[in-house]
């Protein structure tokens, strides 16, 4: 039987991966080694402001050979504006070199609990997987270190595609790269604006990963609290005759559920709870 849905696109930041601790914690620790002392909380507040006022991390028309340098320059601007109001930082350049490379490795990132097990279950069931993200090319290095690089095809990044997920323009490019029709694709992400609204505008079935239990999604948006519930939700969406009225699924720790459904194998990872604080406005 031909399945109705074929591919699951996955957001990166705060959906597949989250920063280890927080940006403020990682930056403060590294800055101290370079002679600059401040608190993670102060850095997080300044970083939030710098990210909020940054242009989208995409470079339409750029020479592909120059993309890596453009990504680095974009982040150098964000980091510079983060520390500018905090005082003179004489060793800002070597500090930036260190943290930029740190975020290319798993030293800066954790998989969300249950993500690996759920994705393994989906691959075993024949699902295709892709990435749609406003992260830069370092994501590919992180996935490779996690042993997951080959799981995702395509990997569509705003910096490489020249379009942003923020305005929805990245999703049609992802469909073209995957050579799949919108009605045969789903996308999971943590942002109602960038992930849910963007995917829906492109005709893709959106899934909201609401790890904090905000419960603010429209009633017809399929929602999960934990990755372990994703395979069961996709199974329900496969059987649902109407995409716009797809069944909602919630983790048992998020309240009662109308049904018992099979779940991906549970993770033994002790990392975090469903109410773990997300990082301030990192590119998704």
Secondary structure, DSSP 8 states (H G I E B T S, - for coil): ---S--EEEE--BTTTEEESS-HHHHHHHHHHHTT----HHHHHHHHHHHHHTS--S--TT--GGGHHHHHHHHHHHHHHHHHHTT---TTHHHHHHHHHHHTTSTTSEEE-TTHHHHHHHHHHTT-EEEEEES--THHHHHHHHTT-GGG-S-EEEHHHHT--TTTTHHHHHHHHHHT--GGGEEEEES-IIIIIIHHHHTT-EEEEE-TT----S-TTSEEESSGGGHHHHHHHHHH-S-GGG------GGGS--SS--------------TT----SS---
